[in-house]
Amino acid sequence: MTEFGRQSFVRGLRLGIGPALATTVLALNFGAEARARGWGTVAPVAFSAFAFSGSAQFTLLSSLSGATVLAAIVAAMVINVRYLVMSVAIAPSLRGGRLARMLQAQAIVDASFLAAHDEDDRYDVWRMIGVSVPQWICWTGGTAVGVLAAPSPDLMHRLGLDVAFPAFFIVLLIDEVRRSRRAVAACLLGAVIAAGLLFVTGPSYALLGAAAATLIGLRRRRPHEAVAVRTGGQRR
């Protein structure tokens, strides 16, 4: 790791504190819910450690109660389709061989992806990894606490912890749309798609359909839109 990489990683660790705290709240909910649905104590923690995907884990947890295992797995995979778009966007910023790039891509989670975004439409991979580390620790640890303490949904609601995670992502969204016109366009288009789909389907499918708006980000910049590229901490 270069000196610039170390600085980016440390900066990412600092930026990851906020997402980690919000992640802990969601992990508490997941651990408690999984314990209540008979998952035991080990399975939820192991699932969080290896899957590290709140949306997929909650989808699988809820789907298993009323569908077959195959249907639940498919639902969890579909809800994570957004990571395909993220992977395409961040691929040019990954470095090293196939194995190294694959390992770097494991750090792609929503908050880390946004925090790593630079103004030149590239991504600081070491910063992304740094943001993901405290989130993974708090997601796994929070799940363990949720499994053992099993706080009731009513308690989480009274403490206002059930809105901490959505509120955090709203803050991330505001910061992103302030920096990019395409982010504004994607946000508005996603809202329109979701609103339209709510008339014919449920919230989960509406949210999934709205993710199609992120494809705007795959449009290549025109020559007059090009900006300098950051290389080793310098611009050229």
HELIX and SHEET records of a PDB file:
HELIX    1   1 GLU A    3  LEU A   15  1                                  13    
HELIX    2   2 ILE A   17  ALA A   36  1                                  20    
HELIX    3   3 VAL A   42  ALA A   51  1                                  10    
HELIX    4   4 GLY A   54  SER A   63  1                                  10    
HELIX    5   5 VAL A   69  ILE A   79  1                                  11    
HELIX    6   6 ARG A   82  ILE A   90  1                                   9    
HELIX    7   7 ALA A   91  SER A   93  5                                   3    
HELIX    8   8 ARG A   98  ALA A  105  1                                   8    
HELIX    9   9 ASP A  110  ALA A  115  1                                   6    
HELIX   10  10 VAL A  125  ALA A  149  1                                  25    
HELIX   11  11 PRO A  153  ARG A  158  1                                   6    
HELIX   12  12 LEU A  161  VAL A  163  5                                   3    
HELIX   13  13 ALA A  164  VAL A  177  1                                  14    
HELIX   14  14 ARG A  181  LEU A  197  1                                  17    
HELIX   15  15 PRO A  203  ALA A  210  1                                   8    
HELIX   16  16 ALA A  211  LEU A  218  5                                   8    
HELIX   17  17 PRO A  223  GLU A  225  5                                   3    
SHEET    1   A 2 ARG A 230  THR A 231  0                                        
SHEET    2   A 2 GLN A 234  ARG A 235 -1                                        
END                                                                             
